[in-house]
Amino acid sequence: MPEQNAPIPDPADAVYSHDVPAERPWSRLLKRGQTLRIVDIEGQQAVDALLYGAENPAERYSAQDTLRVQGSAYIGLGTRLISNEGRVMARITADSCGRHDTSAGCCSCESNAVRFGAPARYQNACRENFLLELSRYGLAKRDIVANLNFFMNVPIEPSGDFTVVDGISAPGNHVDVTMEMDVIFVLSNCPQINNPCNGFNPTPVRVHVWDPPAA
Amino acid sequence: MSAMTKQEIAEANRRRYEDLRAAGQGAAPKALPAATALDGAPIAPGAVMGEETVPPGWYHTVRLGSGEALRIVDTSGRSSVSVIGWCEKDMSERLNCADTAKIQWSAALSKGRVILTDMGHVFLSLIEDSSGAHDLLVGGSTPASVLAAYGEPARNTRDNFLAAASKLGLGLRDIPPSVTFFAPVSLDAEGCFGWNADRKRAGDFVDLRAEMDLVLVLSNCAHPLDPARPADGGPVTAVRHRAPLPGPDDPCRTMSPEIARAFAFTDRLHA
């Protein structure tokens, strides 16, 4: 049976809602069964994400394990987000965009300087956001692994060609992630202005958290 | 001169991006070199610094100084070798598969390509490569993947990496995604992974030149997409040797404007 988008809950029922300003990080401890919705308010906005086990943060999201278990290269509805211990951390339970990346990593001052020239070193980057946000949990650079990139379109051709191209995310598109364990969920609302992942114009995104529906 | 508007900056950034993409994927300043012939790059006997044979299922940790190289040989043609590594001076700096693909505009590694760190430095250069069939996306085997494939626990890359990291005082937090050599993973138009067994040959090898002082861990375990059973694996040989000094036209150092910049930043570490 094809995977079905979960019914859309009412934002009025959310236990938490927040607008993440353009270029800024966000994080929250999410309990098993809770659902995080990320809304791409204006469209074409990449949102970089990392997940850590709340009980033992050395257990964290693993992009390679997630792709191996799934057998394919892109994140979408039904994808199980797998940890470095082989456990399911969360599932994608709704997706109105249809294409998310987990192979292109996050932007950094250092890689921006390599890709776009030395002046790009001094622009805010997802890795800077992650470092500051992770420090709130006693985590540091060692803990940054290959991340998820919601709403980021990185087709990988059979030839190996690997390109960040224009996002297919329309204004208001959303992705829902339902936790299968207690998770420290960390986002960077991507500040990149040198490639098409944010339409060359970073914009705010909205997050909602819902408790599991009453049984 | 009047300041550019936000729109003008965005348009200029898009033009630069499309120019870099054209250079990186199409009209590259230099085509990538052809694969090395199986007998095409003998190591001079005086250049060999050490040699290790790694049995199937096992791992090997090796330190390389900047300019030294490691030849990894798939002697039987039945092995895949997953590799992670750290910068010796700062073990929080490590091999980074995502930046390796993104910065080179390609997930396909072959002779003339490089492997980058998370800090915009060049970690390893593929100065020789007879295979050109390597994996940056899927990673190595795990306890769960071998149990699912063989119906019983077996040695696996994830446990090998954890043991090797622990012997260096590192742990689970320090294990990055891995690159796997001699792992012909293909991708179809929908993004589904496949395995091309006909791209494996006995004797295939890569020469990885260290571009900084570094520590590598090699795991000789079947790739999780390889349908072969672990009992079918063969030994791999790891030969540490002094690589020839790179000349001004070194294919790796001159591959693209991005990689030339990465080398310039890396060379500053040694200045």
Interface residues (C-beta under 8 A of the other chain):
Chain A: A58 E59 S62 A63 Q64 D65 L67 R68 G71 S72 A73 Y74 N84 G86 S103 A104 G105 C106 S108 E110 S111 A113 V114 R115 F116 G117 A118 R127 A140 K141 R142 D143 I144 V145 A146 I156 E157 P158 S159 G160 D161 F162 T163 V164 I193 N194 N195 P196 G199 F200 N201
Chain B: K6 I9 A10 E11 N13 R14 R16 Y17 L20 R21 Q25 S92 N96 C97 A98 D99 A101 K102 I103 Q104 W105 S106 A107 A108 L116 D118 M119 G120 H121 L136 L137 V138 G139 G140 T142 P143 A144 S145 R158 G171 L172 R173 D174 I175 P176 P177 S178 S186 L187 D188 A189 E190 G191 C192 F193 P224 L225 E258 I259 R261 A262 F265
